[in-house]
Amino acid sequence: MVIGRTVLERFPAGGPRGSWPAEEFAHARRQEGMPAEVVMDLATDTFLVILRAAEGVD
């Protein structure tokens, strides 16, 4: 279960390159060892590069 997230960067969805800048940024973070991923925030029409915070298993 996901209980939170940290937004590392935001990229406008209407940009000429679409999600590429967000994907490139996330890829660079993954190369640094961060489990970054790209999600779409429909409410703001923005691609977000995030780190998810997972709930611990008891």
N, C-alpha and C positions, 0 to 999 in steps of 0.2 A: 504494500500500500504506500502511496506517495503522500507525504504530509507537508511538503513545501518545495520551494525551488529558489534558486538564486539566479537572477538575470544578469548575465555577463555583458550583453550588448544588444542593441535594437537596430533593425534595418528596415527601412520602408519597403513594403511589398510592391509599391508602384514604381520602383526604380527600373531603369532600362535593363538591368541584368537579373531581375527577379530575385530568387533566393541565393544566387551564387555568392554574393559577398558574405552572407550569413553562413553558408556552408563552408566557405574558405576559412572564415574566422573560427568556426567550430572545429574544423580539421586541424588548424594550427594549435588550438587548445588541447585537442586529443594527443597531438604529437608531444605536448608538454606533460602528458599524463593525466589531464583532467577529462572526466567523462562527459564532455560537452555534447549537447544535441540541439537541433533546430526545431522549433515549434512555431506554429502560426497563431497569432493572437487576432482572431477575427474581429473583435470589438474595435481594435485600433488599426487594423490592416497593416500589421507589422510582423516581421519575422523576429523571433527572440532566440538568442543563443542562451541556453540555460544549463544549470547543474541541478539535478533533482536530489532532494534529500529523502532517502528511504527510511521508513520506520523500522526499527530494530525488531528482530524476531525473538520472542521470549521462550 
